[in-house]
Amino acid sequence: MVVTADTRAKRATATRRGASPTRDDDTSIIDALPMACAIFRDRDGMLVASNAAFRSAFDADATLASRASFDARFENTVDAAGDDAELARREAFHPATRRWHELTWSTFVHAGEACSMLTAIDITERQQALSEHKTQHERLLFTSRSMSVGEMATTLAHELNQPLAAIVNYLSVGMRLLERDGDRTRLGEALQYARAQAEHASQVIGRLREFVRAREPRRESHAPDRLVDTVLRLLALEAERHRVRIVVDVPDALPDVHVDRVMVEQVLLNLMKNGIESMREASQRTRTLDVRAFLNLDDQVEFRITDRGCGLSESAAERLFTPFFTTKNDGMGIGLAICRSIVEYHEGRLYFENNPAGGSVFVFTLPPARD
């Protein structure tokens, strides 16, 4: 910063009036900083110093003479960190320049007066990258739903076949009871069972429609045991067809998780279905799928799906989550990649372990919901 004779005269006048001017060496220091930097007095909020990067970034003029006028130029403010009273960080959009900045305020004492120093870092490219990543992620999720329609339709056909057949049987029994002896008590029971099965079929269709519909993720608090129960109902026929016993240990005392229910249920469905199918060639007495959930040492809700199938080779395990890599003859190789994207969207991890007893273990974590 160049200090002219006129500037020195103004500072001398300010000193005589009792103000606290900024020293030349202080202004030289902030001029040397590569990011935009400015100092405001806390007493009246007036700007006392700024560097060239600040003036260039914000087209500084008389309207930026105070902290209030500077703050008024920003919108879409998002707090990034504000726990420390002496350090406040936020991300804000500057409409005049169409740029995003990370604004950090720190307090200090200068020449006996409390001041606040602002540093502003341009994060526009980072925000654009995050926006593009979010867009790609949403496209991936939409694609995964679309590409899973065939597989889900097969599951739906199996799932609906059971309640519809049960409805027909219950109604047939009711008709025979009515014709034979008019037993209204047993007739009422048969009709109640039929109604319950019809409601279950309706719920299955509703879940499928919600899954394939393109929409924004909707995160809410859900109990882990409820999520698992929903998937167990969907896989009941699949497990019975492959003669697989499913052992579940998901305590209802676990904390809720803050998730998009449909997305996480799809992860569970995919991992559990893979485990069932992996035991197709296994001995019938070992066909057991273990589904556990617990709070791990990192205070994360950890889900573990363990099968007793053929397991995976070391080379296959390394490529397991690579898109379009598959160990199935009829697989597309996108299921596990999509599952990992969904889990990471929820700030969790998904990984694979070998089962020492033979088979595979898929583990994923989800952070507990906060109040």
C-alpha positions in Angstrom: 0.0 0.0 0.0 1.5 3.4 -1.0 1.4 6.0 1.7 1.3 9.5 0.3 2.0 12.8 2.0 -1.7 13.6 2.0 -2.4 10.2 3.7 0.2 11.0 6.4 -1.5 14.4 7.0 -4.9 12.8 7.4 -3.5 10.3 9.9 -1.8 13.0 11.9 -5.2 14.8 12.0 -6.9 11.7 13.1 -4.3 11.1 15.8 -4.9 14.6 17.2 -8.7 13.9 17.3 -8.0 10.7 19.4 -8.4 8.1 16.7 -6.2 5.0 16.4 -4.6 4.9 12.9 -3.2 1.8 11.4 0.6 1.8 11.2 2.3 1.6 7.8 4.0 -1.8 8.7 0.6 -3.3 9.5 -0.8 -2.3 6.1 2.3 -3.7 4.4 1.7 -7.0 6.1 -1.9 -7.4 4.9 -0.8 -6.1 1.4 1.6 -9.1 1.3 -1.2 -11.6 1.9 -2.5 -13.3 -1.3 -6.1 -13.4 -0.2 -8.4 -10.5 0.2 -7.9 -8.9 3.6 -9.4 -6.0 5.5 -9.5 -4.6 9.1 -12.6 -3.0 10.7 -12.8 -1.2 14.0 -15.2 -2.9 16.4 -16.2 0.4 18.1 -17.9 1.9 15.1 -17.4 -0.9 12.5 -15.4 1.4 10.2 -12.9 0.1 7.7 -9.3 1.1 8.7 -7.2 -0.9 6.3 -7.5 -3.2 3.3 -5.2 -4.7 0.8 -5.1 -4.7 -3.0 -6.7 -8.2 -3.3 -9.7 -7.0 -1.2 -10.2 -3.9 -3.3 -9.9 -6.0 -6.5 -12.2 -8.8 -5.4 -15.0 -6.5 -4.1 -14.6 -3.4 -6.3 -14.1 -1.5 -3.0 -15.4 2.1 -2.9 -17.0 4.4 -0.4 -19.9 2.0 0.1 -17.5 -0.4 1.8 -16.4 2.0 4.5 -18.1 -0.1 7.2 -18.5 -3.7 8.1 -22.3 -3.4 8.0 -22.2 -2.1 4.4 -19.8 -4.9 3.4 -22.0 -7.6 4.9 -25.0 -6.2 3.2 -23.5 -7.0 -0.2 -23.7 -10.8 0.4 -26.5 -13.3 0.3 -27.0 -17.1 0.7 -24.8 -17.1 3.8 -24.0 -20.5 5.2 -22.1 -20.8 8.5 -19.1 -23.0 8.2 -17.8 -22.8 11.7 -18.9 -20.5 14.5 -18.2 -22.2 17.8 -15.2 -20.0 18.6 -16.2 -16.5 19.7 -13.0 -15.2 18.2 -13.2 -17.0 14.9 -16.3 -17.0 12.7 -16.3 -18.6 9.3 -19.1 -18.5 6.7 -19.6 -19.1 3.0 -21.5 -16.4 1.2 -22.4 -15.4 -2.4 -21.5 -12.0 -3.8 -24.1 -11.1 -6.4 -22.2 -8.2 -7.9 -19.3 -10.4 -9.0 -21.3 -13.7 -9.1 -18.6 -15.3 -6.9 -18.7 -17.4 -3.7 -16.3 -16.5 -0.9 -15.3 -18.1 2.4 -15.3 -15.2 4.9 -13.3 -15.6 8.1 -13.5 -13.0 10.9 -10.9 -12.9 13.7 -10.7 -10.5 16.6 -7.6 -8.8 17.9 -6.5 -5.6 19.7 -4.7 -3.0 17.6 -3.3 0.2 19.1 -5.4 -0.3 22.2 -8.7 -0.7 20.2 -10.6 -3.9 19.5 -10.6 -4.7 15.8 -11.8 -7.5 13.5 -9.8 -8.7 10.6 -11.5 -10.3 7.6 -9.9 -12.7 5.2 -11.9 -13.7 2.1 -11.0 -16.7 0.0 -12.7 -17.2 -3.4 -14.3 -20.7 -3.4 -16.4 -20.4 -6.5 -14.7 -23.3 -8.3 -15.1 -25.5 -5.2 -18.8 -24.6 -5.1 -19.2 -25.4 -8.8 -17.5 -28.7 -8.3 -19.7 -29.6 -5.4 -22.8 -28.6 -7.5 -21.6 -30.8 -10.4 -20.9 -33.7 -8.1 -24.4 -33.4 -6.6 -25.9 -33.3 -10.1 -24.0 -36.4 -11.1 -24.9 -38.1 -7.9 -28.6 -37.5 -8.5 -28.3 -38.7 -12.1 -26.6 -41.8 -10.8 -29.4 -42.5 -8.4 -32.0 -41.9 -11.0 -30.2 -44.2 -13.4 -29.9 -46.9 -10.7 -33.6 -46.7 -10.1 -34.3 -47.0 -13.8 -31.9 -49.8 -14.4 -33.3 -51.7 -11.3 -36.9 -51.7 -12.6 -36.5 -55.1 -14.3 -35.0 -56.7 -11.2 -37.5 -55.0 -8.9 -40.4 -56.1 -11.2 -39.3 -59.7 -10.8 -39.1 -59.2 -7.0 -42.5 -57.5 -7.1 -44.1 -60.4 -9.1 -42.8 -62.9 -6.5 -43.8 -60.6 -3.6 -47.3 -60.0 -4.9 -48.0 -63.6 -5.8 -48.0 -64.7 -2.1 -50.5 -62.2 -0.7 -52.8 -62.5 -3.8 -52.8 -66.3 -3.5 -53.5 -66.0 0.2 -56.4 -63.6 -0.5 -58.0 -66.1 -2.9 -57.6 -68.9 -0.4 -59.0 -67.0 2.5 -62.0 -65.8 0.5 -62.6 -69.4 -0.8 -62.6 -70.7 2.7 -65.0 -68.0 3.8 -67.4 -68.8 0.9 -67.4 -72.5 1.9 -68.0 -71.7 5.6 -70.9 -69.5 4.7 -72.5 -72.1 2.4 -71.9 -75.0 4.8 -72.9 -73.8 8.3 -73.0 -70.0 8.3 -70.1 -69.9 10.9 -69.7 -66.1 11.0 -66.9 -66.1 13.5 -64.5 -68.1 11.3 -65.8 -66.2 8.3 -64.9 -62.9 10.0 -61.3 -64.2 10.7 -60.9 -65.3 7.1 -62.0 -61.9 5.8 -59.6 -60.1 8.2 -56.7 -62.2 7.0 -57.7 -61.5 3.4 -57.8 -57.8 4.2 -54.3 -57.8 5.8 -52.8 -59.6 2.8 -54.5 -57.0 0.4 -53.0 -54.2 2.5 -49.5 -55.8 2.3 -49.8 -56.1 -1.5 -50.7 -52.4 -1.7 -47.7 -51.4 0.4 -45.4 -53.4 -1.9 -46.7 -51.5 -4.9 -46.4 -48.2 -3.1 -42.8 -48.9 -2.2 -42.0 -49.7 -5.8 -43.6 -46.5 -7.1 -41.7 -44.5 -4.5 -38.4 -46.1 -5.5 -38.6 -45.6 -9.2 -39.9 -42.1 -9.0 -37.2 -39.4 -9.6 -37.2 -37.2 -6.6 -34.8 -35.3 -4.2 -33.5 -37.4 -1.3 -35.7 -37.0 1.7 -33.8 -37.6 4.9 -35.7 -38.3 8.1 -35.0 -40.2 11.4 -35.7 -43.9 11.1 -35.1 -46.8 13.5 -32.5 -49.4 12.1 -34.7 -52.4 13.1 -37.7 -51.0 11.1 -35.5 -50.5 8.0 -34.3 -54.1 8.2 -37.9 -55.5 8.9 -39.1 -53.8 5.7 -36.4 -55.5 3.6 -37.0 -58.8 5.3 -40.6 -58.8 4.2 -39.5 -58.1 0.6 -36.9 -61.0 0.7 -39.1 -63.6 2.5 -40.0 -65.5 -0.7 -36.4 -65.1 -2.2 -35.0 -66.7 1.0 -37.6 -69.4 1.0 -36.9 -70.2 -2.6 -33.2 -70.6 -2.0 -33.8 -72.3 1.4 -31.8 -69.7 3.2 -32.3 -69.0 6.9 -32.0 -65.3 7.8 -30.8 -64.6 11.4 -31.4 -61.0 12.5 -29.8 -59.2 15.5 -30.8 -55.6 15.3 -31.7 -54.2 18.8 -34.6 -51.8 18.9 -32.6 -49.8 21.4 -30.2 -48.6 18.7 -30.3 -44.8 17.9 -32.2 -43.7 14.9 -30.4 -42.9 11.7 -31.0 -39.7 9.6 -31.5 -41.2 6.1 -33.6 -41.4 3.0 -35.5 -44.5 3.9 -36.0 -45.8 0.3 -32.3 -45.4 -0.5 -31.0 -47.2 2.5 -33.6 -50.0 2.2 -32.3 -50.4 -1.4 -28.8 -50.8 -0.1 -29.9 -53.4 2.4 -32.0 -55.2 -0.2 -29.1 -55.3 -2.6 -26.6 -56.6 -0.1 -28.9 -59.2 1.4 -30.1 -60.4 -2.0 -26.5 -60.8 -3.1 -25.8 -62.8 0.1 -28.7 -65.1 -0.6 -27.8 -65.7 -4.2 -24.1 -66.4 -3.3 -25.2 -69.5 -1.3 -27.0 -71.0 -4.3 -24.4 -73.8 -4.5 -23.6 -74.1 -0.8 -24.7 -77.0 1.4 -28.3 -76.5 2.6 -27.3 -76.8 6.3 -24.9 -73.9 6.0 -27.2 -71.5 4.1 -27.5 -68.9 6.8 -27.5 -65.1 6.3 -26.6 -63.1 9.4 -27.9 -59.5 9.6 -26.5 -57.6 12.5 -26.5 -53.9 13.6 -24.8 -52.3 16.5 -23.2 -49.0 17.7 -19.5 -49.3 17.0 -16.6 -47.6 18.7 -16.9 -44.6 16.4 -20.5 -44.0 17.6 -21.7 -45.1 14.1 -24.6 -47.5 13.5 -22.8 -50.4 11.8 -24.7 -53.0 9.7 -23.0 -56.3 8.9 -24.5 -58.7 6.3 -22.6 -62.1 6.5 -23.2 -65.0 4.2 -21.7 -68.5 3.9 -21.3 -68.5 0.2 -18.3 -69.2 -2.1 -16.6 -65.9 -1.1 -14.4 -63.8 -3.4 -10.9 -64.0 -4.7 -8.4 -61.3 -3.8 -8.5 -59.8 -7.3 -12.3 -59.7 -7.3 -12.4 -58.1 -3.9 -10.1 -55.3 -5.1 -12.5 -54.5 -8.0 -15.7 -55.2 -6.2 -17.0 -51.6 -6.1 -15.7 -50.7 -9.6 -18.7 -49.8 -11.9 -19.5 -52.5 -14.4 -17.4 -55.2 -12.7 -19.5 -58.2 -11.8 -19.0 -61.8 -10.7 -22.5 -62.8 -11.9 -23.2 -64.2 -15.3 -26.3 -62.0 -15.7 -25.1 -59.1 -13.6 -24.5 -55.5 -14.8 -21.9 -54.5 -12.2 -23.5 -51.3 -11.0 -25.4 -52.5 -7.9 -22.5 -52.3 -5.4 -21.1 -49.0 -6.9 -24.5 -47.4 -6.5 -24.8 -48.8 -2.9 -21.5 -47.2 -2.0 -22.6 -43.9 -3.5 -25.8 -44.0 -1.5 -23.9 -44.8 1.8 -21.3 -42.1 1.2 -24.1 -39.6 0.5 -25.3 -40.4 4.0 -21.7 -39.7 5.4 -21.1 -43.4 5.9 -18.7 -46.1 4.6 -19.3 -49.4 2.7 -16.7 -52.0 2.5 -16.1 -55.8 2.1 -14.4 -58.4 4.4 -13.8 -62.1 3.9 -15.8 -64.3 6.3 -13.2 -66.5 8.2 -15.8 -69.3 8.2 -16.2 -69.0 4.4 -18.2 -66.5 2.5 -18.4 -62.7 2.5 -19.2 -59.9 4.9 -20.5 -56.6 3.7 -20.3 -53.7 6.2 -21.7 -50.3 6.0 -22.0 -47.5 8.6 -24.5 -44.7 9.1 -24.2 -41.8 11.5 -26.8 -41.6 14.2 -29.5 -38.9 14.0 -28.8 -35.8 16.0 -31.4 -33.9 18.0 
